[in-house]
Structures are given as structure tokens and as C-alpha cells.
């Protein structure tokens, strides 16, 4: 689900992106802006010569660089490819992939490592790992009977480049991979924050490459570390390094994300080196966090000590969708709203117009499972201290949402940050086009008022009570 396939299996791209396109209408503007990015010139020494004695991993690396350098004739003359991928090169369709690779290469210094992945014979792949201060990604070149059959890329996080320790959660469908970041030279138990990502194919750092690149969650984790607080952030199932833990779209349910969050809480609770365990949910992660905290509190297994909602919706997603549809053309609204009505009652709809990917049949079971929750009711169930944070220039979630959550649970502390948008960066306007930089340029820092509020809240929380006591 998480990979961006450059050639073949277009179904995977559709599954990862369509839900996000409709929930985040500004992506159309962002996508347009990306075409304006001028690619950097690559050092000529990164181009390699093709020789007959090359190993499979060398062939994969060279094929990648030839794609990047857009060497049409050299690609066709030097590489064994299936007819389909040869046509992809001959017709020039591969050039969009080349532009994207060049954009991502930005600050990458060099190839970090190569790995050969064995599949069922006669198929095998080579994975190329690149990392840098602003871009980290993995390229997979697949072979069948020594012919190149596809090239795709995935988000990848190089722990050595950014600090942190790999951590993983085993689930029935596969391993979920994350990053544990702890304060340096900690001599006593420290608080730890579990960071839950927002909707769509969002990775552990808050990115949906190539369209969205914020590094928001990485910045939060690093700021927590500087204040003596540990954190765990992870690639959602089916995303990035957790790609293999993904499920068929028709089998996915909202509760799977909740179960994953509960699993992380249970894992962290087994350690005695954490003085407090706090769940921080951003956007859709806010509702996931509420449900996880409520479930773990009921079972007394992996109990959380605190909860932070960052830009979380304060109403059912059906209300959010109806509001978004009010800004769409009438023919879209007239087609969408009757389907939404059916989903709210738990009924699926077979015949869906092609221009309504949000409610395509395969995703409807997930939508039904999501629609049944009201954040106002869920936050009422939580009894420990909570923090609700909302920005005034958020174009996806409003201050009214924060007020709804606060009214539902008056014991929660509400903080409204002037000039903070949905990416938790500074923006003085709600005009979509002027906010696009905060969605696509990770160099924008977090809003200056965000972390002081979070750090103070964590400091005021009582110490963790082990469920085993």
C-alpha cells in the first residue's frame, strides 16, 4: 500500500493516494507547485559504465542512475527489460519518474547500501537505500529471469543519519517499524510520547512523499528529546518500512490503527525506564489516540498517563466530509451525499462513479468503520489530564473542533495557537496557495508556541502507574 510504483501495478498508487486527495483538497495545488521545482544537476561521476560482468545489484544501481540522468538510448542499449518497460522508456513516460527522483535526491550525498531481496523464483529485487538531511528513500528494482520488470520507490528512514534507535511492533499481519528517540545521557526514568500520524499514507516523520514533505513528527520528536522526553514514532501499517504489514484495502478497518496504537502502549509499558506514557495524536491520529487510551484504560494493559490532541477533529468525519463537499461542484455533491448517507447506516454501495474514489467499493468497509465514531463521545471517556491544541490558520480542522472537544471534556486543557496551521508550522493566512510551502518544504520550523505548551503539559502530569501494581 505504501509504495509509489513508477512502472506497473498502478493499483497500488491508487490505493495509497485517493483517500488523501479528497480529504486534503489542497493537494491539487501542491501537485501543481511541484512541477515548478527545478531539478538539480547531478555530479557526472555518479553515472557508471555498463559492463558484462556486473552483478545484479550493480545493474540495478546503474539502471537507477540512467533513469535519473534520462539517458534514453543508453537505457535501451544496455539493459535487458521486458517489452512493457522498454515501451515505458521508448515513449518517454519514464521521464516523470526521472524528475521525481531528481527532486528527491536534493541533499542526498551518496548511496548508503544495497540489498538483494529473494522472491519466488524466478523473481528477485535489488533495494537501493539513499539518505540525506531532507530526503530519505529506498528504490526497488525488480528482475525476472534477469530482465528488469519494474522500478518503484518507498519512503525510508536512515536512523544513523537522524539519530534514534530502531524499534518494532509485531502484529498478526506483519511488523510495524518505528524510531525510538531518547534523551542523551538519561540517568533516571523519563517520560515517553507515542506519536500517532494523521490520515492517508503518512510515514513516521509526517510525510506523504512526494506530495507532502513536512518532517513535522521528526521535529516534534527532536524537540521532545531536547527537553528530556523520549518518543516513539512509526510508519503506519502498509506505509514506508511497515509496507509488508499492510492489508488488502477491502479488509482494512479503522480499528486496525487503534489496535496498533494499543500494541505500542503495551510494548512501552513493559519497560521500567519510562516515568510517564503519553499518547500524542495528530489529525486523524487524535481519534485513534482517544480510542487507544480508552481501550488500554479499560483493560489496564499498557495504560497511558496522558493524551495530547493536535489539530484533531471535534465532530464525526461525516460532518467534515459534508462540509468539504459543500465546496465541490453540485454534480459531485449530488453523487456523493446519497452514498455517504448509505455508509452512515452501515450499507455498502456497489455502483460508484469513477470520479468519486473516496467511496469506491473497496474502501467502503473502512469508511463505515470510521464513520461510527464521534470524537466528542470518545474524549468523554478519558479521565486523566489531557491537552487539546489547535491552530487558528488550520485549513483542515478548525478552532470550533477544539472547542467541541473541550466542551465534551471540560477537564482537558485547551490551547489555541495563533498563526499555526495543520502542519503545525507558522502561517499567517488561511489562503491555501500561501500555505503550500509548509506542506512541501521540511525546512519550515514548528510554530514557536507549540512545543512549550506540550513540554509544560507533560511536566505537570503525575508519574506512570504500572498496570502490574
N, C-alpha and C positions, 0 to 999 in steps of 0.2 A: 503493500500500500504506500510506502513512503518514497520509493524511488521515482526519479524523473527519467523515464526511459527516452533516450534520444532516438532510438530506432526500434520499431516493433513493439508489440504488446501495449498499444496505446490505451487499452482499457485501464491500466494501472494509473496513468496520468489522470484520467477522468475521475477515478475513484478518489484520488487524493485532493483534487482541487475544486470540484464542483460545489461541494457544500460551502467551502470558504468563499467562493466567488459571490454567492448570494448573500451570505451573512456579512460580508465585508464589501459593499458596493464600491468602495474607493479603489479596489484592486485594478479596475479598468484604467483609472487614471495613472496608477503606479506602473502598470504594464506598459502604457504608452511612454511614460517617462524613461523606462529602461532602454527604449530604442534610441534615446538621445545620448546614452552613455557611450563615450568614445573608447574603444578598446586600446589598451596599452601595447606598445611594441615589445615583443618578447626577445630576449637575448638570442642571437643566432646560434650560440653554442648548444642550446637546448634541442636543436634539430640533430637527428642522428642519421647515419647512413645505414641503408639496409644491406645485410649480408646473409648468405645462405646458411651459415652456421649459428644463427641466432636462436636462443632458447625462446620458449613460449612467452615468458614474462617480458623479455626484451622486445619481442614482436608487438606485444600489447602496448608497451610504453611508447614505442616508436609510432605505432598507429595513432595513439592519442596525440602526439606532438604534430604529426602530419595533419590531423584534423584541425588542431589549433592553428597551424600555420596556413591552412586552406590550400594545401598542395594537391590540387585535383589530379593532375597527370601522374604525379609520383605515387599517390594513393592507389590509383588504378593499376599502375605498372608493377608495384612492389608487394602487394598484399593479396593473399588468397581470400576471397569473400564469396558469400552466397550471392545469387543473382539479385535478390531483393536489396541487399545492402549496397551492391555495386551500382544498382539503379539509383539508390539514395544519393550516392556520390556523384554519378554522372549528371543527374538532373539538378545538382546544386542544392538539394534540400538539406544537405548536411551543414551548410553554412550557418544556419540559425544555431545549431549546436556549437559550431566553432565560436560564434560571437558570445554565446553564454559561457563557454569555457574560458575565453579570454577575459571576460568581465570578472569571473570568479577568481582567476589567477592573481589579480590585483597585487596583493602583498605577499604572495607565496614565494619563498626563496627557492626551494628545491623539493623534489620528490622525497618523501620520508621513508617509504618502504613499499615492497611489492609482495603479494601473497597469491599463491595458486590455490583455487578452490575446486575440488573434485566433485562433479555431479555424477548422475547415472551415465555410464559410457554410452555414446562416445562424446559427451558434452563436458566441458570444463571451462573455468573462467580464471582470469587474472585480475586482481584488485590492486589499484594504484592509489596510494594514500598521499594526499597533499595537505599541508597545513601552513598557516601564517597567522599574523595578528588579527586579521579581519576575516579571513576566509579559510575554512577547512572543509574538505570534501573528499570523497572516495569515488574513483572511476572504476567501473567493472566492464571489462572487455570479455565477451563470451565467444567460445570456439566450439565448433562441432566438426569432427574429422579434420581438424587443423584449418578449417575455414572460419573467418570472423562472421558471426551471425548477429551481434548486437553490441552496442556501447551505451551504457547508462551511468548516471551518477547519483550519489547519495550524500546527504549531509554526514559529516564525520567530525568528531571532536578529538583533537590531539591533546591528551591530558598533560603531556610533558611541556606543551607549548604554553598552556594557560594555568598550570598548577592543578592540584586536585588529585584525588585517588579514585580509580575506577571502582564502582560498586554495582551490584546487580541483584535483581529480584527474580526468583524462579516462579513461573506461573504455569498452569496446566497447558497453555498453548505456546510457551517458549520463554526465553529470558528477556527481561527488560533491563537495559543498561543505563547507568547514570554516573554522575560525578559527585563525590563526597569532598567538600572543601572545608577544612578545619583551620582554626586559628593556629598560627605558628607558636611553637613552644608552650602549648597549653599544659599546665601542671595540675589542673583540677577539672571536674566536670563542667562542661559548657552547654549553653542552650543550642538546640539544633532546629533548623527550619526546613520543612519539606515543601518544596516549591512545585505547585501544580499548574501546568500550562493551560492556555486558552484553547478555543476551538480550532478545528482544522488540523492539517499536518504540521503541527508546531513541535519543534525539537526542544532539547533541554535548555537551549540558550535563548529561546523566544523567537526563533526564525522559521520561516517557511520559504526556503530557497527555491527558486531565485527571486520570487516576487517580494518577499518580506525579509528584511535583514536588520534586526534591531539590537541583538545581543542583550536585551533587557534583563533576562533572568541571570545571565552570567554577571552582569553589572551588580544586580542585587546580591548575588552570592559573594562577590568580591567585597562589596561594601559591608556585608554582614561579617565576613572574615576580619576585616579591619577593625571591627568593633567587638571582637572576641566571641563571635557567634558562628557556629558551624552550619552547614546547609547540605541538602541533597537535592539535585535537580536531575531529571531523567528524560530520555526520549520516550514519548508515548508509544504504546504497543502499535506496531505497524509503521513506525516512523524512525528514520535515521538508523542508529545501531540496533534498535529494537524492531527492525523490519520483520524479522522472522517470527516474532510473536504476534504478528497481525493475523486477522481472521478474514474470511470472506465477508464482503460488505453486507450481505443479506443476513449474516449471523451475528453481526456486531450490535451490541446494546449499550445504552448509556451506563448501565450498571457495571459493565466490564471496567470502565475507567474508575468507578468507585471502588470496586474490588481491588484494583491495582493500588490505589491510594491506601486502602486499609492494609494491604500486604506490606507496603513500605512502613507504615506505622508500627506494625507488629515486628518487623525486622529491626527498626531503630530502638524499640522498647526492650529488646533483648540485651542491649548494651547498657552498662552502668556508668558510661563516661559522659552521658548527656543529662544535664540538670533540668532541662525543660524541653518538651517536644511541641513545636508549633507548626500548624498547617497554614500555608500561605497559598491561596488560590486566586489566580488572575483570570478575569473574564469568565468563560465557562468553567474554569478551574475553581471558581468561587463556589458554585453549586455542588460540584464534585467534592470539594473540601467539606462543605456542610454535611453532606450525606455520609462521608467517610468518618468524620468526627462523631456524628450521631451514632453510626453503626458500631464504631470501636468503643464508644462510651457505654453502649448497651451491653456489649459482650465482655467489657472490662479487659479486652485483649488489645494491647497496643494503644492505650488511651492517650489522646492528645491533651495538652495543658492549655492550649490557646489556639485561636483561629483568626486569620487576617484575610479580609476580602478586599482585593484590589480590583476596582472597576467591575464589580460583579453585578449582574442584573438583579433587580428587585421585583421582578414580575415573571410570570411564565413565559417561555420562549414563544408561545403562540401569540402573545401580545406584541412582542418585539417584531415578529415576522409580519404581523398585520400592519404595524406602523411602517415598516420598511416597504411593504407593498403599496402603501398609500402614495409613495413617491415614484412608483412604477407606472408605465402606460396602462390605460384602462384595460386593454385586451389581456395584459399579463395578470392584472388583479382578478379579472373575471374568470380566468382559467385556474388561478392558484387558490383563491379563497375557498371554493367548494371542496377542493381536495384537502385543504387544511382542516376544514370542518369534519370531514370523514376521519382523518387521522386522529383528531382530538377524541373521537368516540371509540377509537381503537380499531377502526376498519381500514383495510388497505384498499388502494385504487389501482386497477390494472392499466387502464388506458390513460397515460400521462403524455401531454405534448412534449415534443423533443426539446423545446426551449424552456422547460421547467425542470432542470436537472436536480434542483434541491429536493424534489419529491419524486424522483424516479423510483420505480417499484423496489429496486434492490436496497434502497436506503430507508424506505418507509418503516420497517420494523424498528430501526434505530430512532427515527423521528418519533414514533409512537411512544417508545420508552422514555424519551427525553421530555415530551410534552406533558407527561403526567405529573411533573414536579413543579411546585410553586416555591421559589426561594423564600418567600415571606413565611410560609408554614415551616420550612425546614430550619430556618435560623432560630425560630421559636424554641426548637427542641434542645438547643445548646445552652448549657448552664454555666460554663466557665467564661472568664473575661474574653471579649472579642474586640477587634478593631476593624472598622469599615472605612476604607479610603477611596475617595472619588475625586477626579479632576474636573475642572469647570469647562475645559475645552475638548473633552472626550466626545468624538463624533459617533461612537458606537453604543456607549452607555451613558446615561445622564445623571445629574445630581439627584433627580427625582428618584432614581433607582436606589441610591444610597439612603435617601430619606425613607423610602419604603422599608428597607431592611432595618434601619434604625427604629422606625415606629413599631416594627414587628417584634423587636427585642431591644427595649429601651436601655438595658444594661450594657449594651455594646457602645463603645466609644466611636463616634463618627468624626472623621477628619476630611474636610473639603479643601483641596489644594488648588489655589487659583493659578490658571495657566498650565495645568498638567493635562495631557491628552491620554488616549488609550494605550499608547506605548510607554507611558509613564515618563515621557520626556516633556520638555518645555515647549509650549505652543500658545501664542497669544491670540490665535484666531481659530474659529471652527470651520474656516474655509478649507475644504478637502485638499485642493491643489497645493496650498501653502503648508500643509502638514506632511506632504509626501516624503520629505527628507527624513523625518523621524521614523518612517516605516522602511526606508531603504538604505539609510546610512548609519551604520553602527557607531560612528564616532560621536553622534549626539549623546551627551551625558544624561543620566537620570535627572529628573527635576530635583532641585536642591532641597526642597522641603519634604521629599518622600522618605528618605532613609532615617532622618532624625525622628520622625513620628513612629516608624517601625521599631527602631532600636529602643526608644523610650518605653514603648508598649511591652516589648519583650523583657526589658529590665524590671518592669513592675509586676510581672507575672510571678506567682508562687512557684516553688520548686516542684519538680516532677514527682508524682506519686506512682510508684511501680504497681502494676496490676497484680503482682505476685505477693504484695504485702498484705 
